[in-house]
Amino acid sequence: MFGDKVVCMGELLIDFTSLVPGASIADTPGFEKNPGGAPANVAVGVARLGGSSAFLGMVGDDEFGRFLAGVLERNGVNTSGLRYSHQAHTTLAFVALREDGEREFVFYRNPGADMLYSVDDIDADVVKECRIFCHGSNSMIHAANRDATLTAAALARQNHALVVYDPNIRLNLWDSESSAREIIPLGIAGADMVKLSEEELTFITGCTDIDAGMDKVREQGPRAVIVTRGGLECHYSWPRCRGTVPTTPTKVVDATGAGDAFLAGILHKLAYHTTRLEVYREDDMEMVLSFAHAVAGLCVGSRGAIPAMPTLEMVEAAMGR
């Protein structure tokens, strides 16, 4: 177990997942309650792998918020930076699963408590202690929330942490696509490493060629970029190497949290070995990304995001170690 924290900042919410694969949100007869929110998923993913993680964000001062805090705490995530709002309820997301495991979302978040987290809510001590600081773009949609996210990221970087950005774009949460296109790159400019899906890379850069797109992202400041292609390979561009790492085909029960599990696997390895990106070579990246693929593969084999995050022992068994 490593002693330095991975700090994740952003949304923590309830996913109500359709009980019937293939049914739309309107047609499903019922939902299953699961804890979720991409940054929270990553924090739990790191902790389940034996790492030390903390979460910064806000939930409502309600039963859902207390349930979510308990989930983080039971999974070993430091919640000293979690705040409770009396002005808004905990955000809810209703999720329908298609037959192929992909999802349809409807969010109840107008506002949700996570949107009200501001600069004054930042636990500076938690940020200053971390080795890796991770955030997404959903906490950048509204001005006060955006200021808090970028302020915390800058504070982490000032204290020599690796800043990791996973946009995790949900356009239906934004006022307009043009707002998303204007604001999402702000996170790229302040990051050391960016993790994107192939679709997100095209949205942000306009490139359908992955290598060209990664080059465009790195031109904005990051030293490293990783691009995932669903259940296929991932591509990476690192300070001293670039390449692709294939994944093993996996039966998808629920794709919720797959990218978050993948990122948790990467952050676990970086925190355990070194956050100095320039020391990694092709063999090192093969090791890091193969491990991350295995974490994601186990996650998609079960329903929910946080409930499906695997332990280190499960991952090593799946990899035949």
ZAVEX-377958 format. One record per atom (N, C-alpha, C): residue in three letters; x, y, z. Coordinates in steps of 0.1 Angstrom, whole numbers, padded with zeros to 4 digits, always signed. Example, Ala and Ser with C-alpha at 12.3 -4.5 7.8 and 13.67 -1.06 7.14 Angstrom:
2
ALA+0132-0057+0078;ALA+0123-0045+0078;ALA+0132-0033+0078;SER+0128-0022+0071;SER+0137-0011+0071;SER+0129+0000+0079;
***
This chain:
321
MET+0008-0012+0000;MET+0000+0000+0000;MET+0009+0012+0000;PHE+0006+0022-0009;PHE+0013+0034-0009;PHE+0007+0045+0000;GLY+0015+0054+0005;GLY+0010+0063+0015;GLY+0005+0076+0010;ASP+0008+0080-0002;ASP+0005+0093-0008;ASP-0009+0092-0014;LYS-0016+0103-0013;LYS-0030+0103-0017;LYS-0032+0106-0032;VAL-0042+0100-0038;VAL-0048+0104-0050;VAL-0061+0112-0046;VAL-0062+0124-0050;VAL-0074+0132-0046;VAL-0082+0134-0058;CYS-0095+0131-0057;CYS-0104+0132-0068;CYS-0115+0143-0064;MET-0118+0152-0074;MET-0127+0163-0071;MET-0138+0163-0081;GLY-0151+0165-0077;GLY-0162+0166-0086;GLY-0175+0161-0081;GLU-0182+0154-0089;GLU-0196+0150-0086;GLU-0196+0136-0079;LEU-0205+0135-0069;LEU-0208+0123-0062;LEU-0224+0122-0062;LEU-0229+0112-0067;LEU-0244+0112-0070;LEU-0249+0098-0069;ILE-0262+0096-0070;ILE-0269+0083-0071;ILE-0272+0080-0085;ASP-0268+0068-0090;ASP-0272+0063-0102;ASP-0284+0053-0100;PHE-0296+0057-0105;PHE-0307+0047-0105;PHE-0307+0040-0119;THR-0303+0027-0118;THR-0300+0020-0130;THR-0312+0011-0133;SER-0317+0011-0146;SER-0328+0003-0150;SER-0326-0012-0147;LEU-0337-0018-0142;LEU-0336-0032-0139;LEU-0336-0041-0151;VAL-0340-0035-0163;VAL-0343-0044-0175;VAL-0333-0039-0186;PRO-0323-0046-0189;PRO-0314-0042-0200;PRO-0322-0041-0213;GLY-0319-0031-0220;GLY-0326-0029-0233;GLY-0339-0020-0232;ALA-0344-0018-0220;ALA-0356-0010-0218;ALA-0351+0005-0216;SER-0359+0014-0222;SER-0356+0028-0220;SER-0359+0033-0206;ILE-0355+0045-0203;ILE-0358+0050-0190;ILE-0373+0051-0188;ALA-0380+0055-0199;ALA-0395+0057-0198;ALA-0402+0043-0196;ASP-0396+0033-0202;ASP-0403+0020-0202;ASP-0399+0010-0191;THR-0388+0012-0185;THR-0384+0002-0175;THR-0393+0002-0163;PRO-0396-0010-0157;PRO-0405-0011-0146;PRO-0399-0007-0133;GLY-0386-0006-0132;GLY-0379-0002-0119;GLY-0365+0001-0121;PHE-0359+0006-0110;PHE-0345+0010-0110;PHE-0338+0004-0097;GLU-0325+0002-0099;GLU-0316-0002-0088;GLU-0307+0010-0084;LYS-0307+0013-0071;LYS-0299+0024-0066;LYS-0284+0020-0065;ASN-0275+0028-0071;ASN-0261+0026-0070;ASN-0254+0039-0068;PRO-0244+0040-0059;PRO-0235+0052-0058;PRO-0227+0054-0071;GLY-0225+0067-0074;GLY-0218+0070-0086;GLY-0212+0084-0087;GLY-0209+0088-0099;GLY-0202+0101-0101;GLY-0187+0098-0105;ALA-0183+0102-0116;ALA-0170+0097-0122;ALA-0158+0100-0112;PRO-0156+0112-0106;PRO-0145+0113-0097;PRO-0146+0104-0085;ALA-0158+0102-0080;ALA-0160+0094-0068;ALA-0157+0079-0072;ASN-0161+0075-0084;ASN-0158+0062-0089;ASN-0143+0059-0089;VAL-0135+0069-0094;VAL-0121+0068-0094;VAL-0115+0067-0081;ALA-0120+0075-0071;ALA-0114+0075-0058;ALA-0116+0061-0051;VAL-0128+0056-0053;VAL-0131+0042-0047;VAL-0123+0032-0055;GLY-0121+0033-0068;GLY-0113+0024-0076;GLY-0099+0023-0071;VAL-0093+0035-0068;VAL-0079+0035-0063;VAL-0079+0029-0049;ALA-0088+0032-0040;ALA-0088+0026-0027;ALA-0090+0011-0027;ARG-0099+0006-0036;ARG-0101-0008-0037;ARG-0088-0016-0041;LEU-0080-0009-0049;LEU-0067-0015-0054;LEU-0056-0014-0043;GLY-0060-0009-0032;GLY-0050-0008-0021;GLY-0043+0006-0019;GLY-0048+0015-0027;GLY-0042+0029-0026;GLY-0049+0037-0016;SER-0044+0049-0014;SER-0049+0059-0005;SER-0055+0071-0013;SER-0068+0073-0011;SER-0075+0083-0019;SER-0084+0092-0011;ALA-0086+0104-0016;ALA-0095+0113-0009;ALA-0105+0119-0019;PHE-0116+0124-0015;PHE-0126+0129-0024;PHE-0130+0143-0019;LEU-0131+0153-0028;LEU-0136+0166-0026;LEU-0148+0169-0034;GLY-0159+0173-0028;GLY-0171+0175-0035;GLY-0182+0179-0025;MET-0195+0179-0030;MET-0206+0183-0021;MET-0218+0174-0025;VAL-0225+0170-0014;VAL-0237+0162-0015;VAL-0248+0170-0007;GLY-0261+0166-0009;GLY-0271+0172-0001;GLY-0271+0168+0013;ASP-0276+0176+0022;ASP-0277+0172+0036;ASP-0290+0164+0037;ASP-0290+0152+0031;ASP-0302+0144+0030;ASP-0298+0129+0031;GLU-0308+0120+0030;GLU-0305+0106+0032;GLU-0296+0101+0021;PHE-0298+0106+0008;PHE-0289+0101-0003;PHE-0275+0106+0000;GLY-0273+0118+0004;GLY-0259+0123+0007;GLY-0252+0116+0018;ARG-0259+0112+0029;ARG-0253+0105+0039;ARG-0250+0090+0035;PHE-0259+0085+0027;PHE-0256+0072+0021;PHE-0243+0072+0013;LEU-0242+0082+0004;LEU-0230+0083-0004;LEU-0217+0085+0004;ALA-0218+0093+0015;ALA-0206+0095+0023;ALA-0202+0082+0030;GLY-0212+0074+0034;GLY-0210+0061+0040;GLY-0203+0052+0031;VAL-0207+0052+0018;VAL-0201+0043+0008;VAL-0186+0046+0007;LEU-0183+0059+0005;LEU-0169+0063+0004;LEU-0161+0059+0016;GLU-0167+0061+0028;GLU-0159+0058+0040;GLU-0157+0043+0042;ARG-0167+0035+0038;ARG-0166+0020+0040;ARG-0156+0015+0030;ASN-0153+0022+0019;ASN-0143+0018+0009;ASN-0130+0024+0012;GLY-0128+0031+0023;GLY-0115+0036+0027;GLY-0111+0049+0021;VAL-0121+0057+0015;VAL-0118+0070+0009;VAL-0119+0081+0020;ASN-0109+0089+0020;ASN-0109+0100+0030;ASN-0120+0110+0026;THR-0130+0113+0035;THR-0141+0122+0032;THR-0140+0135+0040;SER-0128+0138+0045;SER-0127+0151+0053;SER-0130+0163+0044;GLY-0128+0162+0031;GLY-0131+0173+0022;GLY-0145+0173+0016;LEU-0154+0163+0020;LEU-0167+0163+0015;LEU-0176+0173+0023;ARG-0184+0180+0016;ARG-0193+0191+0022;ARG-0207+0187+0019;TYR-0216+0193+0028;TYR-0230+0190+0027;TYR-0238+0203+0025;SER-0247+0203+0016;SER-0255+0215+0012;SER-0269+0214+0018;HIS-0273+0226+0024;HIS-0287+0228+0028;HIS-0295+0234+0018;GLN-0289+0238+0007;GLN-0296+0246-0004;GLN-0301+0237-0015;ALA-0295+0225-0017;ALA-0299+0216-0028;ALA-0298+0202-0024;HIS-0305+0193-0030;HIS-0305+0179-0027;HIS-0293+0172-0035;THR-0290+0160-0031;THR-0280+0152-0038;THR-0285+0150-0052;THR-0276+0151-0061;THR-0279+0148-0076;THR-0283+0134-0078;LEU-0293+0132-0087;LEU-0297+0118-0090;LEU-0295+0117-0106;ALA-0291+0105-0110;ALA-0290+0102-0124;ALA-0298+0089-0127;PHE-0307+0089-0136;PHE-0314+0077-0140;PHE-0307+0072-0153;VAL-0304+0059-0152;VAL-0296+0053-0163;VAL-0303+0040-0168;ALA-0304+0040-0182;ALA-0310+0028-0188;ALA-0298+0022-0196;LEU-0298+0008-0195;LEU-0287+0001-0202;LEU-0293-0005-0215;ARG-0286-0003-0226;ARG-0290-0009-0239;ARG-0285-0024-0238;GLU-0289-0031-0248;GLU-0285-0045-0249;GLU-0270-0047-0250;ASP-0263-0037-0256;ASP-0249-0038-0257;ASP-0241-0032-0245;GLY-0248-0029-0234;GLY-0242-0024-0222;GLY-0240-0009-0222;GLU-0242-0002-0233;GLU-0241+0013-0233;GLU-0253+0019-0226;ARG-0253+0032-0224;ARG-0262+0038-0215;ARG-0270+0050-0220;GLU-0281+0053-0214;GLU-0290+0065-0216;GLU-0291+0072-0203;PHE-0289+0085-0202;PHE-0289+0092-0189;PHE-0300+0103-0189;VAL-0306+0104-0177;VAL-0314+0116-0174;VAL-0310+0121-0160;PHE-0306+0133-0159;PHE-0300+0139-0146;PHE-0311+0148-0139;TYR-0312+0146-0126;TYR-0320+0155-0117;TYR-0310+0164-0110;ARG-0307+0176-0115;ARG-0295+0184-0110;ARG-0297+0198-0114;ASN-0308+0205-0109;ASN-0311+0218-0113;ASN-0315+0228-0102;PRO-0306+0231-0092;PRO-0292+0225-0091;PRO-0292+0213-0083;GLY-0281+0205-0085;GLY-0278+0195-0075;GLY-0267+0200-0066;ALA-0266+0193-0054;ALA-0257+0198-0044;ALA-0242+0199-0049;ASP-0238+0190-0058;ASP-0225+0190-0063;ASP-0221+0203-0071;MET-0232+0209-0077;MET-0230+0221-0084;MET-0227+0233-0076;LEU-0229+0233-0063;LEU-0228+0244-0053;LEU-0215+0245-0046;TYR-0206+0235-0049;TYR-0193+0235-0043;TYR-0185+0247-0048;SER-0179+0255-0039;SER-0172+0267-0043;SER-0158+0267-0038;VAL-0151+0278-0041;VAL-0137+0279-0036;VAL-0136+0279-0021;ASP-0146+0284-0014;ASP-0146+0284+0001;ASP-0147+0270+0006;ASP-0152+0261-0001;ASP-0153+0247+0003;ASP-0141+0238+0002;ILE-0131+0243-0005;ILE-0119+0235-0007;ILE-0111+0233+0006;ASP-0108+0220+0009;ASP-0099+0217+0020;ASP-0085+0217+0014;ALA-0078+0228+0017;ALA-0065+0231+0011;ALA-0055+0221+0016;ASP-0056+0216+0028;ASP-0047+0207+0034;ASP-0047+0193+0026;VAL-0059+0189+0023;VAL-0060+0177+0015;VAL-0054+0178+0001;VAL-0056+0189-0005;VAL-0050+0192-0018;VAL-0035+0192-0018;LYS-0030+0199-0008;LYS-0015+0201-0007;LYS-0008+0188-0004;GLU-0015+0179+0002;GLU-0008+0166+0006;GLU-0008+0156-0006;CYS-0016+0158-0016;CYS-0017+0147-0026;CYS-0005+0147-0036;ARG-0004+0135-0042;ARG+0006+0133-0052;ARG+0000+0134-0066;ILE-0013+0130-0066;ILE-0021+0131-0079;ILE-0034+0138-0076;PHE-0038+0147-0084;PHE-0051+0154-0083;PHE-0058+0152-0096;CYS-0071+0146-0095;CYS-0078+0142-0106;CYS-0092+0149-0106;HIS-0096+0154-0118;HIS-0109+0160-0119;HIS-0115+0159-0133;GLY-0128+0162-0135;GLY-0134+0161-0148;GLY-0140+0174-0152;SER-0148+0174-0162;SER-0154+0187-0167;SER-0168+0190-0162;ASN-0175+0180-0155;ASN-0188+0182-0150;ASN-0188+0192-0139;SER-0177+0193-0132;SER-0176+0203-0121;SER-0171+0217-0126;MET-0171+0219-0140;MET-0167+0231-0146;MET-0178+0238-0153;ILE-0190+0232-0152;ILE-0201+0237-0161;ILE-0206+0251-0155;HIS-0207+0253-0142;HIS-0212+0265-0136;HIS-0200+0273-0130;ALA-0201+0286-0130;ALA-0190+0295-0127;ALA-0183+0292-0114;ALA-0191+0292-0103;ALA-0185+0290-0089;ALA-0178+0276-0088;ASN-0185+0266-0093;ASN-0180+0253-0093;ASN-0167+0252-0101;ARG-0167+0259-0113;ARG-0155+0259-0122;ARG-0144+0266-0115;ASP-0146+0277-0108;ASP-0135+0284-0101;ASP-0129+0275-0091;ALA-0138+0268-0083;ALA-0133+0259-0073;ALA-0124+0248-0079;THR-0129+0242-0090;THR-0121+0231-0096;THR-0108+0235-0101;LEU-0107+0247-0108;LEU-0095+0251-0114;LEU-0085+0257-0103;THR-0091+0263-0092;THR-0083+0267-0081;THR-0076+0256-0074;ALA-0084+0245-0072;ALA-0078+0233-0065;ALA-0068+0226-0074;ALA-0070+0226-0087;ALA-0061+0220-0096;ALA-0048+0228-0096;ALA-0049+0241-0096;ALA-0037+0249-0096;ALA-0029+0248-0083;LEU-0037+0247-0072;LEU-0030+0245-0059;LEU-0022+0232-0058;ALA-0029+0222-0063;ALA-0022+0209-0064;ALA-0009+0209-0072;ARG-0010+0216-0083;ARG+0002+0217-0092;ARG+0013+0225-0085;GLN+0009+0236-0078;GLN+0019+0244-0071;GLN+0026+0236-0061;ASN+0020+0225-0056;ASN+0026+0217-0045;ASN+0031+0204-0051;HIS+0034+0204-0065;HIS+0041+0194-0072;HIS+0033+0181-0074;ALA+0020+0182-0073;ALA+0012+0170-0076;ALA+0010+0169-0091;LEU+0008+0157-0096;LEU+0004+0154-0110;LEU-0010+0157-0112;VAL-0014+0166-0121;VAL-0028+0170-0123;VAL-0033+0162-0135;VAL-0044+0154-0133;VAL-0050+0145-0143;VAL-0064+0150-0146;TYR-0067+0150-0159;TYR-0080+0155-0163;TYR-0087+0145-0172;ASP-0099+0141-0167;ASP-0107+0132-0175;ASP-0120+0139-0178;PRO-0122+0145-0190;PRO-0133+0154-0192;PRO-0147+0147-0190;ASN-0148+0134-0193;ASN-0160+0126-0191;ASN-0172+0134-0195;ILE-0172+0138-0208;ILE-0182+0148-0213;ILE-0196+0142-0213;ARG-0205+0150-0208;ARG-0220+0147-0208;ARG-0226+0160-0213;LEU-0228+0161-0226;LEU-0233+0173-0233;LEU-0247+0177-0228;ASN-0255+0167-0223;ASN-0269+0170-0219;ASN-0269+0178-0205;LEU-0257+0179-0199;LEU-0256+0187-0187;LEU-0253+0202-0190;TRP-0248+0204-0202;TRP-0243+0218-0205;TRP-0255+0226-0211;ASP-0254+0239-0209;ASP-0264+0248-0215;ASP-0264+0247-0230;SER-0252+0246-0236;SER-0251+0245-0250;SER-0238+0238-0254;GLU-0238+0233-0266;GLU-0225+0226-0271;GLU-0214+0237-0272;SER-0218+0249-0275;SER-0208+0259-0277;SER-0201+0262-0263;SER-0209+0262-0253;SER-0203+0264-0239;SER-0194+0253-0236;ALA-0197+0241-0239;ALA-0189+0230-0236;ALA-0176+0231-0244;ARG-0177+0235-0256;ARG-0164+0236-0264;ARG-0155+0247-0259;GLU-0161+0258-0253;GLU-0153+0269-0248;GLU-0147+0265-0235;ILE-0154+0258-0226;ILE-0149+0256-0212;ILE-0141+0244-0210;ILE-0145+0233-0217;ILE-0138+0220-0214;ILE-0122+0221-0217;PRO-0118+0229-0227;PRO-0103+0230-0229;PRO-0096+0237-0217;LEU-0103+0244-0208;LEU-0096+0250-0197;LEU-0090+0240-0188;GLY-0096+0228-0187;GLY-0091+0218-0179;GLY-0078+0211-0185;ILE-0078+0211-0198;ILE-0067+0206-0206;ILE-0054+0214-0203;ALA-0056+0228-0204;ALA-0045+0237-0202;ALA-0038+0236-0189;GLY-0046+0232-0179;GLY-0040+0231-0165;GLY-0036+0217-0161;ALA-0036+0207-0170;ALA-0033+0193-0167;ALA-0020+0189-0172;ASP-0014+0179-0164;ASP-0002+0172-0169;ASP-0005+0160-0177;MET-0017+0153-0174;MET-0021+0142-0181;MET-0036+0142-0184;VAL-0040+0139-0196;VAL-0054+0139-0200;VAL-0058+0125-0205;LYS-0069+0120-0200;LYS-0075+0108-0204;LYS-0088+0110-0212;LEU-0089+0105-0224;LEU-0101+0108-0232;LEU-0106+0095-0239;SER-0119+0095-0242;SER-0124+0085-0251;SER-0121+0090-0265;GLU-0122+0081-0275;GLU-0120+0084-0289;GLU-0130+0095-0293;GLU-0143+0094-0289;GLU-0153+0104-0292;GLU-0150+0117-0286;GLU-0145+0117-0274;GLU-0141+0130-0267;GLU-0130+0136-0274;LEU-0120+0129-0279;LEU-0109+0134-0286;LEU-0113+0141-0298;THR-0122+0135-0306;THR-0127+0141-0318;THR-0135+0154-0315;PHE-0143+0154-0304;PHE-0151+0165-0300;PHE-0142+0177-0297;ILE-0131+0174-0290;ILE-0123+0185-0285;ILE-0113+0190-0296;THR-0108+0181-0304;THR-0097+0185-0314;THR-0102+0186-0328;GLY-0114+0180-0331;GLY-0118+0179-0345;GLY-0111+0168-0353;CYS-0102+0161-0347;CYS-0094+0151-0354;CYS-0100+0137-0353;THR-0101+0130-0364;THR-0105+0116-0363;THR-0093+0107-0363;ASP-0081+0112-0366;ASP-0069+0104-0365;ASP-0064+0106-0350;ILE-0062+0095-0343;ILE-0059+0095-0329;ILE-0046+0101-0327;ASP-0035+0098-0334;ASP-0022+0104-0332;ASP-0022+0119-0334;ALA-0029+0123-0344;ALA-0030+0138-0347;ALA-0037+0145-0336;GLY-0048+0138-0331;GLY-0056+0144-0320;GLY-0048+0145-0307;MET-0040+0134-0304;MET-0032+0135-0292;MET-0021+0146-0293;ASP-0016+0148-0305;ASP-0006+0159-0307;ASP-0013+0172-0304;LYS-0025+0174-0309;LYS-0032+0186-0306;LYS-0035+0189-0292;VAL-0038+0178-0284;VAL-0040+0180-0270;VAL-0028+0184-0263;ARG-0017+0177-0267;ARG-0004+0180-0260;ARG+0001+0194-0263;GLU-0003+0200-0275;GLU+0001+0213-0278;GLU-0006+0223-0268;GLN-0016+0219-0261;GLN-0023+0228-0252;GLN-0017+0228-0238;GLY-0007+0219-0236;GLY+0000+0219-0223;GLY+0003+0206-0217;PRO-0006+0196-0217;PRO-0003+0183-0211;PRO+0009+0176-0216;ARG+0016+0169-0208;ARG+0027+0161-0212;ARG+0024+0147-0216;ALA+0012+0143-0213;ALA+0007+0129-0216;ALA-0007+0128-0219;VAL-0011+0120-0228;VAL-0025+0118-0233;VAL-0027+0103-0234;ILE-0039+0099-0230;ILE-0044+0085-0232;ILE-0057+0086-0238;VAL-0059+0078-0249;VAL-0072+0077-0256;VAL-0077+0063-0256;THR-0089+0061-0251;THR-0095+0047-0250;THR-0105+0046-0262;ARG-0106+0033-0266;ARG-0116+0029-0277;ARG-0125+0018-0272;GLY-0133+0021-0262;GLY-0142+0012-0257;GLY-0135-0001-0253;GLY-0140-0012-0258;GLY-0135-0025-0255;GLY-0123-0029-0263;LEU-0118-0019-0271;LEU-0106-0022-0280;LEU-0093-0017-0273;GLU-0084-0013-0281;GLU-0071-0009-0276;GLU-0072+0005-0270;CYS-0061+0009-0263;CYS-0060+0023-0259;CYS-0047+0028-0266;HIS-0047+0041-0268;HIS-0035+0048-0274;HIS-0029+0057-0264;TYR-0016+0059-0264;TYR-0010+0068-0254;TYR+0001+0076-0261;SER+0003+0089-0257;SER+0014+0097-0261;SER+0020+0102-0248;TRP+0033+0098-0245;TRP+0039+0101-0233;TRP+0052+0109-0236;PRO+0058+0115-0226;PRO+0070+0124-0229;PRO+0081+0117-0237;ARG+0083+0104-0235;ARG+0094+0097-0242;ARG+0090+0085-0251;CYS+0077+0083-0252;CYS+0072+0072-0260;CYS+0057+0073-0263;ARG+0053+0066-0273;ARG+0039+0065-0277;ARG+0036+0052-0283;GLY+0023+0048-0282;GLY+0020+0034-0287;GLY+0006+0031-0284;THR+0003+0018-0286;THR-0011+0013-0283;THR-0009+0000-0274;VAL-0019-0002-0266;VAL-0020-0014-0258;VAL-0033-0020-0259;PRO-0034-0033-0264;PRO-0047-0039-0266;PRO-0054-0044-0253;THR-0066-0046-0254;THR-0074-0051-0242;THR-0079-0065-0245;THR-0083-0073-0235;THR-0088-0086-0237;THR-0103-0085-0238;PRO-0110-0091-0249;PRO-0124-0090-0250;PRO-0131-0095-0237;THR-0141-0087-0233;THR-0148-0090-0221;THR-0163-0089-0223;LYS-0171-0097-0217;LYS-0186-0096-0217;LYS-0190-0085-0209;VAL-0197-0075-0215;VAL-0202-0063-0209;VAL-0216-0065-0203;VAL-0216-0064-0190;VAL-0229-0064-0183;VAL-0234-0050-0181;ASP-0225-0041-0177;ASP-0229-0027-0175;ASP-0216-0019-0177;ALA-0216-0010-0187;ALA-0204-0002-0190;ALA-0203+0010-0181;THR-0212+0012-0172;THR-0211+0023-0162;THR-0198+0022-0154;GLY-0190+0032-0154;GLY-0178+0033-0146;GLY-0166+0026-0153;ALA-0167+0021-0165;ALA-0156+0015-0172;ALA-0144+0024-0173;GLY-0146+0036-0178;GLY-0135+0045-0180;GLY-0129+0049-0167;ASP-0138+0050-0156;ASP-0133+0054-0143;ASP-0124+0043-0137;ALA-0128+0031-0139;ALA-0120+0019-0134;ALA-0107+0019-0141;PHE-0107+0021-0154;PHE-0095+0022-0162;PHE-0085+0033-0157;LEU-0091+0044-0154;LEU-0083+0055-0149;LEU-0078+0052-0135;ALA-0086+0046-0127;ALA-0082+0042-0113;ALA-0070+0033-0114;GLY-0070+0024-0124;GLY-0059+0015-0125;GLY-0046+0022-0129;ILE-0047+0032-0138;ILE-0035+0040-0142;ILE-0030+0048-0130;LEU-0039+0054-0122;LEU-0034+0063-0111;LEU-0028+0054-0100;HIS-0034+0043-0098;HIS-0028+0034-0088;HIS-0013+0031-0092;LYS-0011+0027-0104;LYS+0003+0024-0108;LYS+0012+0036-0108;LEU+0007+0047-0112;LEU+0016+0059-0112;LEU+0019+0063-0098;ALA+0009+0062-0089;ALA+0012+0066-0075;ALA+0021+0056-0068;TYR+0019+0043-0071;TYR+0027+0033-0065;TYR+0042+0033-0070;HIS+0044+0036-0083;HIS+0057+0036-0088;HIS+0063+0050-0088;THR+0059+0059-0097;THR+0064+0072-0097;THR+0054+0081-0106;THR+0053+0093-0102;THR+0045+0103-0110;THR+0053+0111-0120;ARG+0066+0107-0120;ARG+0075+0114-0130;ARG+0073+0107-0143;LEU+0065+0114-0152;LEU+0061+0108-0164;LEU+0072+0105-0174;GLU+0083+0113-0173;GLU+0094+0112-0182;GLU+0102+0099-0180;VAL+0100+0092-0169;VAL+0108+0080-0168;VAL+0102+0067-0174;TYR+0089+0068-0178;TYR+0082+0057-0184;TYR+0086+0054-0198;ARG+0089+0041-0201;ARG+0092+0037-0215;ARG+0081+0028-0220;GLU+0083+0022-0232;GLU+0072+0014-0238;GLU+0068+0002-0229;ASP+0078-0005-0223;ASP+0075-0016-0215;ASP+0068-0012-0202;ASP+0071-0001-0197;ASP+0064+0004-0185;ASP+0050+0007-0188;MET+0047+0014-0200;MET+0034+0017-0203;MET+0025+0005-0207;GLU+0032-0005-0212;GLU+0025-0018-0214;GLU+0020-0024-0201;MET+0029-0023-0191;MET+0025-0028-0177;MET+0014-0020-0171;VAL+0015-0007-0172;VAL+0005+0002-0166;VAL-0009+0001-0173;LEU-0009+0001-0186;LEU-0022+0001-0193;LEU-0028-0013-0194;SER-0020-0023-0194;SER-0026-0037-0193;SER-0033-0039-0180;PHE-0027-0034-0169;PHE-0033-0035-0156;PHE-0046-0027-0156;ALA-0046-0015-0162;ALA-0058-0006-0162;ALA-0069-0013-0171;HIS-0065-0020-0182;HIS-0075-0027-0190;HIS-0082-0038-0181;ALA-0074-0045-0173;ALA-0079-0056-0165;ALA-0088-0050-0154;VAL-0085-0039-0148;VAL-0094-0033-0139;VAL-0108-0030-0145;ALA-0107-0023-0157;ALA-0120-0020-0164;ALA-0127-0032-0168;GLY-0120-0042-0173;GLY-0127-0055-0177;GLY-0135-0061-0166;LEU-0130-0061-0154;LEU-0137-0067-0142;LEU-0149-0058-0138;CYS-0147-0045-0140;CYS-0158-0035-0136;CYS-0170-0037-0145;VAL-0168-0039-0158;VAL-0180-0040-0167;VAL-0187-0053-0166;GLY-0181-0063-0159;GLY-0187-0076-0157;GLY-0198-0076-0147;SER-0200-0065-0139;SER-0210-0065-0129;SER-0218-0052-0131;ARG-0230-0051-0124;ARG-0238-0039-0125;ARG-0233-0028-0115;GLY-0235-0016-0119;GLY-0231-0004-0111;GLY-0217-0001-0114;ALA-0213+0011-0109;ALA-0199+0016-0110;ALA-0191+0013-0098;ILE-0194+0020-0087;ILE-0187+0017-0074;ILE-0188+0003-0069;PRO-0200-0003-0070;PRO-0201-0017-0065;PRO-0192-0027-0073;ALA-0189-0023-0085;ALA-0182-0033-0094;ALA-0167-0030-0094;MET-0162-0020-0087;MET-0148-0018-0087;MET-0140-0029-0081;PRO-0130-0035-0087;PRO-0124-0047-0082;PRO-0113-0044-0072;THR-0109-0054-0065;THR-0097-0053-0056;THR-0085-0057-0063;LEU-0073-0054-0057;LEU-0060-0057-0064;LEU-0059-0073-0066;GLU-0064-0080-0056;GLU-0063-0095-0057;GLU-0071-0100-0069;MET-0083-0094-0071;MET-0091-0098-0082;MET-0084-0095-0096;VAL-0078-0083-0096;VAL-0071-0079-0109;VAL-0059-0089-0111;GLU-0052-0091-0101;GLU-0040-0100-0103;GLU-0044-0114-0107;ALA-0055-0119-0101;ALA-0060-0132-0105;ALA-0064-0132-0120;ALA-0071-0122-0124;ALA-0076-0121-0138;ALA-0064-0120-0147;MET-0053-0114-0143;MET-0041-0113-0152;MET-0032-0126-0151;GLY-0037-0135-0143;GLY-0029-0148-0141;GLY-0016-0146-0133;ARG-0016-0137-0123;ARG-0004-0135-0115;ARG-0006-0143-0102;
***
